[in-house]
Amino acid sequence: MTNKTQPTLLQNETDFMQEHGQLLQKHTQHISQSFLDDLKDARNNSSKPTGDMMRVASIPTAVVEKWMREGFNIWEAKGSEIVRKLKNEDLDMFLTTNKRV
């Protein structure tokens, strides 16, 4: 039996290659349509009461790693900063609520 309230972790793949005498590392992550559909369903149902805690977003590892390389520390950022960054980068499909954060 599948529990719909548990997030699905997506596999992050790392490939190594050599180019111009340097070892390069390439990260890829497949984001399935079903994952995006589940997030959209959560967002559309976010008007229900949530109690003390609520799920705000499910951000793929590849996005988190990109932000960390760019100097945005998601682990120290406020929820409102994360939501704003998602929206500014047109990544609001990873939001799981329509509520104000």
C-alpha positions in Angstrom: 0.0 0.0 0.0 1.4 3.4 -1.0 1.1 6.3 1.5 0.3 9.4 -0.6 1.5 11.8 2.2 5.1 10.6 2.0 7.3 12.4 -0.5 8.9 10.4 -3.2 12.7 10.8 -3.4 14.1 11.1 -6.9 17.3 9.5 -7.9 20.2 12.0 -8.3 22.8 10.6 -10.7 26.5 11.6 -10.9 28.6 11.0 -13.9 32.3 11.7 -14.2 34.1 12.6 -17.4 37.4 13.9 -18.5 37.7 16.9 -20.8 40.7 19.0 -21.6 42.8 17.1 -19.0 40.3 17.9 -16.2 38.0 15.6 -14.4 34.4 16.9 -14.5 31.4 15.9 -12.5 27.9 16.1 -14.0 24.7 15.8 -11.9 21.4 14.9 -13.4 18.0 14.2 -12.0 15.0 13.0 -13.8 11.8 14.8 -12.7 8.8 12.7 -13.7 5.5 14.1 -14.7 3.8 12.0 -11.9 6.1 13.8 -9.3 5.0 17.1 -10.7 1.3 16.0 -10.8 1.5 15.0 -7.1 2.9 18.4 -6.2 0.2 20.1 -8.1 -2.5 18.0 -6.4 -0.9 18.9 -3.0 -0.9 22.6 -4.0 -4.6 22.4 -5.1 -5.6 20.7 -1.8 -3.6 23.1 0.4 -6.6 25.0 1.6 -7.3 22.3 4.2 -6.1 22.9 7.8 -2.6 21.6 8.4 -2.0 22.0 12.1 1.3 23.2 13.4 3.4 22.2 10.4 2.9 22.2 6.7 4.8 21.1 3.6 5.7 24.1 1.6 7.7 22.6 -1.3 9.5 19.5 -2.6 12.7 20.8 -4.1 14.8 18.3 -6.1 18.4 17.8 -5.1 19.7 19.1 -8.4 18.1 22.5 -7.7 19.4 22.6 -4.1 22.9 21.8 -5.3 22.7 24.5 -8.0 21.6 27.1 -5.4 24.3 26.1 -3.0 26.9 26.6 -5.8 25.4 30.0 -6.4 25.7 31.0 -2.8 22.1 30.5 -1.7 22.1 28.3 1.5 18.7 26.7 1.5 19.4 25.2 5.0 19.7 28.7 6.5 17.1 30.5 4.4 13.6 31.4 5.7 10.7 29.7 4.1 9.6 33.0 2.5 13.0 33.4 0.9 12.9 29.9 -0.5 9.4 30.5 -1.9 10.4 33.8 -3.4 13.5 32.1 -5.1 11.4 29.4 -6.5 9.0 31.9 -8.0 11.7 34.2 -9.3 13.3 31.2 -11.2 10.0 30.0 -12.5 10.3 26.8 -10.4 7.0 27.3 -8.5 5.9 23.9 -9.8 7.8 22.6 -6.8 5.6 24.4 -4.3 3.1 22.3 -2.5 0.9 25.0 -1.0 -0.9 28.1 -2.0 -0.8 29.5 1.5 1.3 32.4 2.5 4.6 31.4 4.0 
